Amino acid sequence: MPRSFLAVCFICSLALSLAALPASAALLSLSVVDGLLGVDGSTILADPNPQESLSGSTLTQLGLPLLYDPSLTEPFGITVRITNTSGADVWFPEALPGVSVLTGVSGIPGYSSRQNVGAGGAGRLGGAGSEGAVSRTVIDLLDSLEAESSPASGSHGGGGGAATGVAGNWLSLTGASGLELAAYLAGVRLLPGAYVDIRDFVRVNAFERDLPGCRIAVGFDLPTFSYQGVSVTTAAWTGSFSEEALPPPPPPPPGPGPVTVSEPPIVFLAGAGLAGLALGGRRRLFARHELGVERACEHGKRVVTRSHDDDAVPASGALGEQARGFVAGGGNGGVDSGVTE
């Protein structure tokens, strides 16, 4: 047989054997890190019973974790953490799938459990991404309820949309598109044990739980994808709203007010100043009087003091009766003095 024919047979058999080799597998887990509150007070919520995918899930599997109802006044996003729980590195492709979502209502007397799953669209390198699926169930609902998907863009898939409403109890979710995930994951290498937090991984568009015994299921995952010979599966996260929303915390008590230091009245200050000036003037007046007496006595002169009643009182001195008196009047409310030179 020609050698060329043998070479071709060898190459074909080698290619077939390589194609038959199973691709390695990796597993990702999801945890809620913001947007939902567990009945035990937890804000970081891992799924205690992770599912391989949302397909095939039942409401029995959706029992945990139990959640407080959201205080929904407007649509809000849920922040989700993707963790590589396998022993292999995970590379995310440039074209990403959209997020799949699940809604469900159970526990209403007279109605069977209802459940809807909107699968995320696949991403395709070199091609157009698929749109996300939309699933909706509405039974005896007075208000309108819509299921909305997020659009595919370029090679990225679209996010799924799901809505379930039964007799005054409902939930509507939208999964993030592959384009929205690309800002966090495109081209990222996730080592074993490493994680990435993604804002608005899922958006809650509408919520109402009118019956206390009713439970409303919520779930989401990332569709399985393969990249660089590794098949990556994301375990679905599921939970159940079962308790009324907690009331908002009371406002903190008011703190102590600012300490106010009262200023003395201006009239009081003015009066105190005038009194000080008068006191200083009287002290200077008495000092001058005593100095004048001393000098008058040294010169043998007579010193006379007088109060405002004009009654003169001769001062004692050696030459008091021989000297001529000099009187100097004043109006300071005290004692005036006069000294003869």
Long-range contacts (C-beta under 8 A, 24 or more apart in sequence): 23-226, 23-229, 23-230, 23-231, 24-88, 24-229, 24-230, 24-231, 25-86, 25-88, 25-230, 25-231, 25-232, 25-233, 26-84, 26-86, 26-88, 26-89, 26-90, 26-230, 26-231, 26-232, 26-233, 27-84, 27-85, 27-86, 27-232, 27-233, 27-234, 27-235, 28-82, 28-83, 28-84, 28-85, 28-86, 28-90, 28-190, 28-222, 28-232, 28-233, 28-234, 28-235, 29-82, 29-83, 29-85, 29-234, 29-235, 30-80, 30-81, 30-82, 30-83, 30-220, 30-221, 30-222, 30-234, 30-235, 30-236, 30-237, 31-80, 31-81, 31-83, 31-237, 32-78, 32-79, 32-80, 32-81, 32-237, 32-239, 33-79, 33-80, 33-81, 33-197, 34-78, 34-79, 34-199, 35-70, 35-76, 35-77, 35-78, 35-79, 35-204, 36-67, 36-68, 36-70, 36-78, 36-239, 37-67, 37-68, 37-246, 38-65, 38-66, 38-67, 38-68, 39-65, 39-66, 39-67, 39-68, 39-242, 39-243, 40-65, 44-81, 45-237, 45-239, 47-235, 47-236, 47-237, 47-238, 47-239, 49-238, 50-235, 50-236, 50-237, 51-221, 51-235, 51-236, 51-238, 52-233, 52-235, 52-236, 53-100, 53-221, 53-223, 53-224, 53-233, 53-234, 53-236, 54-100, 54-101, 54-102, 54-117, 54-119, 54-219, 54-220, 54-221, 54-236, 54-238, 55-117, 55-119, 57-102, 57-115, 57-117, 57-219, 57-236, 57-238, 59-104, 59-106, 59-113, 59-115, 59-215, 59-217, 61-238, 62-102, 62-104, 62-217, 62-219, 62-238, 62-239, 62-240, 63-215, 63-240, 64-239, 64-240, 65-239, 65-240, 66-239, 66-240, 66-242, 66-243, 67-218, 67-239, 67-240, 67-241, 67-242, 67-243, 68-241, 68-243, 68-244, 68-245, 68-246, 69-207, 69-209, 69-241, 69-243, 69-244, 69-245, 70-204, 70-207, 70-241, 70-245, 71-245, 71-248, 72-204, 72-206, 72-207, 75-203, 75-204, 75-205, 75-206, 76-203, 76-204, 77-199, 77-200, 77-201, 77-202, 77-203, 77-204, 78-200, 78-201, 78-202, 78-203, 78-204, 79-197, 79-198, 79-199, 79-200, 79-201, 80-197, 80-198, 80-201, 80-202, 80-220, 80-237, 81-195, 81-196, 81-197, 81-198, 82-185, 82-190, 82-195, 82-196, 82-198, 82-222, 82-234, 83-193, 83-194, 83-195, 84-190, 84-191, 84-192, 84-193, 84-194, 84-195, 85-192, 85-193, 85-235, 86-192, 87-192, 88-192, 88-230, 89-189, 89-190, 89-191, 89-192, 89-230, 90-189, 90-190, 90-230, 90-232, 91-187, 91-188, 91-189, 91-190, 91-227, 91-228, 91-230, 92-185, 92-186, 92-187, 92-188, 92-189, 92-190, 92-227, 93-123, 93-125, 93-186, 93-187, 93-225, 93-227, 94-125, 94-155, 94-182, 94-186, 94-187, 95-123, 95-124, 95-125, 95-129, 95-154, 95-155, 95-156, 95-157, 95-178, 96-123, 96-156, 96-157, 96-178, 96-179, 96-181, 96-182, 96-185, 96-186, 96-225, 97-121, 97-122, 97-123, 97-129, 97-156, 97-157, 97-178, 97-222, 97-223, 97-225, 98-129, 98-132, 98-149, 98-150, 98-152, 98-156, 98-157, 98-158, 98-159, 98-160, 98-175, 98-176, 98-177, 98-178, 98-181, 98-223, 99-159, 99-160, 99-175, 99-176, 99-177, 99-181, 99-201, 99-202, 99-220, 99-221, 99-222, 100-132, 100-160, 100-175, 100-220, 100-221, 100-222, 100-223, 100-236, 101-159, 101-160, 101-161, 101-162, 101-173, 101-174, 101-175, 101-202, 101-219, 101-220, 102-162, 102-173, 102-217, 102-218, 102-219, 102-220, 102-236, 102-238, 103-162, 103-163, 103-164, 103-171, 103-172, 103-173, 103-216, 103-217, 103-218, 103-219, 104-164, 104-171, 104-216, 104-217, 104-219, 105-164, 105-165, 105-166, 105-169, 105-170, 105-171, 105-214, 105-215, 105-216, 105-217, 106-214, 106-215, 106-217, 107-211, 107-213, 107-214, 107-215, 108-166, 108-167, 108-169, 108-211, 108-213, 108-214, 109-213, 111-139, 111-140, 111-166, 111-167, 114-139, 114-164, 114-166, 115-164, 115-217, 116-147, 116-162, 116-163, 116-164, 117-160, 117-162, 118-147, 118-149, 118-160, 118-161, 118-162, 118-173, 118-175, 119-160, 119-223, 120-157, 120-158, 120-159, 120-160, 120-175, 120-178, 120-222, 120-223, 121-152, 121-157, 121-158, 121-159, 121-160, 121-178, 122-157, 122-223, 122-225, 123-155, 123-156, 123-157, 123-178, 123-225, 124-155, 124-157, 125-155, 126-155, 127-155, 128-152, 128-154, 128-155, 129-153, 129-154, 129-155, 129-156, 129-157, 129-158, 129-178, 130-157, 130-158, 131-157, 131-158, 132-157, 132-158, 132-159, 132-160, 132-161, 132-175, 132-177, 133-160, 133-161, 134-160, 134-161, 134-162, 135-160, 135-161, 135-162, 135-163, 136-161, 136-162, 136-163, 136-164, 137-163, 137-164, 137-165, 137-166, 138-163, 138-165, 138-170, 139-165, 139-166, 139-167, 140-166, 140-167, 140-168, 141-165, 141-166, 141-167, 141-168, 141-170, 142-168, 143-170, 143-208, 145-170, 145-172, 145-206, 146-172, 146-205, 146-206, 147-172, 148-172, 148-174, 148-205, 149-174, 149-175, 150-174, 150-175, 150-176, 150-177, 150-180, 151-177, 152-177, 152-178, 153-177, 153-178, 153-179, 154-179, 156-181, 156-182, 157-223, 163-205, 163-206, 164-216, 167-210, 167-211, 168-208, 168-210, 168-211, 169-208, 169-209, 169-210, 169-211, 169-214, 169-216, 170-206, 170-207, 170-208, 170-216, 171-204, 171-206, 171-207, 171-216, 171-217, 171-218, 171-241, 172-204, 172-205, 172-206, 172-207, 173-202, 173-203, 173-204, 173-205, 173-218, 173-220, 174-202, 174-203, 174-205, 175-201, 175-202, 175-220, 176-200, 176-201, 176-202, 176-203, 181-222, 207-241, 209-241, 209-244, 212-244, 215-240, 215-241, 215-242, 216-240, 216-241, 217-241, 278-332, 278-333, 281-332, 282-332, 282-334, 285-330, 285-332, 285-334, 285-335, 285-337, 286-335, 288-337, 289-335, 289-337, 292-337, 292-338, 292-339, 293-317, 293-339, 295-339, 296-323, 296-339, 296-340, 299-341, 301-339, 301-340, 301-341, 302-340, 303-337, 303-338, 303-339, 303-340, 304-338, 305-335, 305-336, 305-337, 305-338, 306-335, 306-336, 306-338, 307-335, 307-336, 308-333, 308-336
